C-alpha cells in the first residue's frame, strides 16, 4: 500500500553524482530533511540531496514489517503505522517535521522506550545502499530471520552516513500498547533513583520508560489494561502527566534551559556524582548534563566503561569520544571497503573517516 513511489530517475541521479565525486575525490554531504544536521562533527562537501528518493515500498501489517525508501518522512511513516494500530518500537525523535527514515537510521537515535524495547538496529531486517562507487548493495531481507553471519544491515545504524547512502530499509514494527500510564515518585538524589530503578527493572513490571530530574522520578508502564492496573496497585506512586513526547523531542525544561548539552552513555547502575544539572533516562544508561570540562569527564567515564558525546551547542569536532586503536582500524577497514575514495560525510563520525 504505497504512500508515494519515486521513479528510477532519483536513483540514477544519485549514482551519477556519486560516481563523479568518486572519480574526482570530491566530498559529498548526504542530506535528507536536515533535521539532525546539528549532530556529529563538521563535514564539508557538495550536498547529495536524497530527499526525492522516497516512498513506502511494502507494508504488511500482518507480518509486522514495513519497507521504506530512505527519503520517507518519519511523520508520514508513523501516521501509516498508526492507522493499523502499530508503531516503531524504538520511539525515534524527529526534531523537525522533515525528519526522514534515512537520517533516523544513520544517526541511530532512539527515544525513551530504547532501554526497554531495543534500539533501531534491533528492528532493522534489511537495507539497500549506494556505496562510494555508486553501486547498489543489498543486505538482509524483509523477514524476521534472514541473516547468517555478519549482519551488515544493522551495521548501518549510527554510522552517520559514512558508509553509504541508505536507499531502502526494512523494519520490524510492533503493535500499539492497549494502555499506558505515567507514575511519579520522589527521590532526592540521582543515586537513590538509580538504585530504585534498577531494583525495579528486576521485577515483573511492564516498564517502557524512566526519567529522573531535580529530585523527581517518572516511569511509564505500557501493556494491557489489566496488567497496568495490577502494576500500579503494586508500585503505588502518583499518576502524572505524560512527559515522554517532550523528552523524546528534547522540549523538556532541561533541554530548554541549557545551550550546551552533553550526552553520557555508561552502565546504567553506575554512580557518578556530578555538580552539573543533569537528567537521567534509560534506567541510568543515558544521562544528559550541562556544560562541563569535557576531557576530564571523558577520563572519568572511560574508567567506568562510559563515554561522552558533545550532543548540542558545542564545538563541532571531537563530538564523539575516541575509540581504541583496534576499533579505529576496524572503522577504517570498513570505510575503505564501502567508500574507498572517502566520498561520504568525511570526518562526520571520526576524523580521518
N, C-alpha and C positions, 0 to 999 in steps of 0.2 A: 504494500500500500504506500507507494512513494509520495512524499510531500512535494518534492521537486527533483528533477533529474537533469544533471548537467550533461551536455553532449561531449564528444571527444575533443572538441576544439580547446577546451580548458586544459586537458591533459597534454595535448600536443604543444600548446603554447608553453607550458611549464617545462616540458622536456627540451624544447628548443632553447629556452633561456638558460637552463642548467648546462646543457652541452656547450653552449657558447662560453659560459662562465668558466667551465672546467678547462676548455681549450686555452683560455686567456688567463687562467689562475685568478679570476675575479671573485671576490667575496660576495655572497648573497645573504641577505637577512630575510628569513621567512616571516611572512606576516599574514595573518588571517583577519581577525577582528581587532587586534591590538589591545585586548582587554588586560593582558598580562605582560605588556611590553616593559613595564617598570621592573620586572623580576629578572634577576640574573645580571651577569657582567655586561658592560658595554660591548656591543658587537656592531661594527660598521660594515656597510656593503650596500650594493644595489638591492632594492626591495624586490622580493619574489612574492607577489600577491597571490595567495592560494584561495582567497575567499570565493572565487567563482566556481571552484570545484566542490559543489555542494549537492546535497540531496540524500534522502533515505533510500537505500538500495533494496533492503529487505527487512521486514519486521513480522515475526511470527509470535504473537502473544502467548500461544500455547506452548511454544518451545522456550520462552523467556530469553530470546536472542534478538538483537537488532544490529543491522549492518549499515554503516553510515559513511558518507564521504567526509573528509577532514574539514571541509569548509562549512558543514552544517552548524547552524546556530544552536547553542546549547538550550536556549529557552524554547525553541521550536521542538527540539527532540523531547524535552521534558513534558511539553504540552501533549504531544502524540502519545507518550507513555501513560500520562495521567488519564487520558480517555479510556485506556484499557485497565486502569487500576494498578499500574506498575510504575516503577521509578528506577533511577540509577542508585545503586546501593551505597556508593561511596560519597554521595551528597556533595558534588563538586561546587566550588564557589564560582560565581560569574564575574564579579567586579565590574561588569558592563553588560548592556543588552547585546553587544556584539561578540560576546564570548563564543568560541567555536569548539567543536569536539577535538579538532586537531591540537589546538592550544591547550585544552584540558589534558590530553594525553602527554603532550610534550613537557608540560610543567610538572605533571604528576601530583598536583594539589588535590586535596580532599577536605571535606568538611567535618563537623562534629561526630558523625557516625563512623569515621575512619577506624578508630581503635576497637570497635565492636563488630564491624561488618567487613573490614578489609579496605585496602587502598585500591586505586584504579587498576594497578597491574593485576590484582586478584580477579578482576572482572573482564580482562581482555582475553578473547578467544583467538583472534587472528588479526593481522594487519596486511595492508598492501602499501608499499612505499616507493618513492622515487629515490634512487641513490645518487651519489655525486657524479655519476656518469650519465645520468638521465635515463637509467634503465629501471623498469618496473620489477620489483621483487615481492613475492608473496610468502607469508609465514603464517603458520597456524591454520585456522579454518573458521567454520560457523557453528560448530557443535561443542559441547562441554568438554569431551575427551577427544582431543585431536593431535596431541603433541607427544612425540617420543624424542628424547634427547634434550638439547639446549633449547629453551623456549625463547626464540628471538623476538616474537611478537610482544612479549611482556618487557623485553629489554628496552623498547621504545618509550616506556613510561618514565618521565623525568629526565630524559636526555636533552631537553631544551632545544630540540631540532638539530642537534649537531651531527646526527647520523643519516638523516634523510627527511624528505617531505612525506608526511602522512597523507596518503590518498584515501584509504579506506580503513575502517576499524570495525570489528565485530565485538559486541559487548554483551555479556550476560546481564540481565536485568532482574529485579525482584518485585514481588507484589507489594503494594502499599499496605502498611500495617492497619489492622482493624481500628486501633485506637492508640493514642499516645497521651502521656501526662508528664508534666514537669513538677518536680518536688524540690523544695528549698530546705537547707539545713545550715545552722551556724557553726563555723569552725574558725576560730580566731586566727590561726596561723596556717601557712601553707603546709607545714609538716603534719599538722593534725588532719588536714584534708587528705593528704597523700596516704597516710596510714588508714584512714577510714575508707577511702575509695578503693584501695587495693584489697582491703579485707572484704569489702562489698563485692568486688569482682570475683571472689572465690565462692560466692553464694549463688543459688539458682534464681537470680533476679534478671529480668529482661532489660538490662541496661542498653541504651543506644547512644548516650552522650553524657558527658560530665564537664563541669566547669567550676573553677574557684576564682573569686575575685573579691578583694577587700573584706575578708572575713566571712564570706557567704558562699556556700556550696550549692550548686544546682545539678540535678541529674534528670535525664529523660528516660522514661520507660516506654517501650514500644512492644505491642503484641495484641493478643486477643483481649476483649473487654473483661472476660472473667479472670484471665491471668493478671491483667493490670490491677484489677480491684483487689486481688489476693496479695499482690506485691505491695501495694500502697498500705494495706492493713498491717502488713508485717513491718514495713520500714518506718511508718509514721511520717514526720516532716510536714511541711506546709505546702499546699498546692500553690504553684507560682505560674506567672505568665511565661509563655514560651519565648526564649531569647535566641533560639538556635538559628533562625534566618539571619538575624543581625550579627551573630557571632560568625556564621559562615561567610557572610559578605563583608566582614570587618567594619560594620557600622556600630558595633558595641561601643559603649562610652570609653573603654580603654583605648581603642584604636582612634577614636575621635580626639582624644586628649593629647596624644603624642605624635610628633612629626617623624621621629625615628623609631622604628620597630625592629627588634631583633627576635629571631625565632630560635629557640633552643630545642634540640632533639636529644633525648637521653633516656636510659632505662627508667620506666615510669615510677618506680618506688624510690628513686634517688632523692635524698635530701640535699638541698642546695640553698644555704642561707644567702639571701640576696637583699641588697639595700634598695634596688630599683623597684619601681612599680611593676607588678607582674600579673599576668593572667594565665591560669593553668587549665589545660584541657587534655583529652585523650588519657585520662587516668594518671596524668603526670608525664606522659611521653612527649608531649608538645607544650612548651611554655613560651609565652611572649613577654618580653621585657623592654623597657625603655632604654635610653642611651646608656652605654657602658664602655669600659675600657675593653675593646674587642679582643686584642691579643691576650690580655691577661685572662679574660673569660674563656677564651678558646683553650688556653693551657689548663684551666680548672676542669673544663668539660672533657678534654682528652683523657685526663686521668680517671674519668668516670665513664668512659666509653660513649661520650656525647659529642655534639658539635653545635656550632653557632652559624646561622645564616643571617647576613645583613639584608633583611627582607624588604624594608622600605625606608626611604628617606636618608640613606647613607651613600657613601661613595660607591660608584658603580664598577669597582674592581675588587677582586678577592671576596666576592659576595658569599661564595660557598667555602667552607673550611677545607683546606688542602687535605688530600688523601695521601697515604703512604706510597712509596715509590713503586712497590709491586702493583698496587691498584692503578697507579698512573700509567704504568707500562700496559696494562690491560686496556685502559681507556684509549691510549694512543694506537694500539693494535687494532681495536675495533674501528676507530676513526679512519685509519688507513685502509681498512677493508671496505668500508661503506662510502667513504668520501676521501679518496686519495689526494685530491687537489685542495683539500680544506676549503671547499666552496661554501658549505652551510654554517651559518651562525658562528663564525670564528670567535673563539675566546668566551662565548656566552656562558659556558659551563665552567671551564677551567682554561687558564692561559695556555696557549700552545695547541689547543684542540680546534 
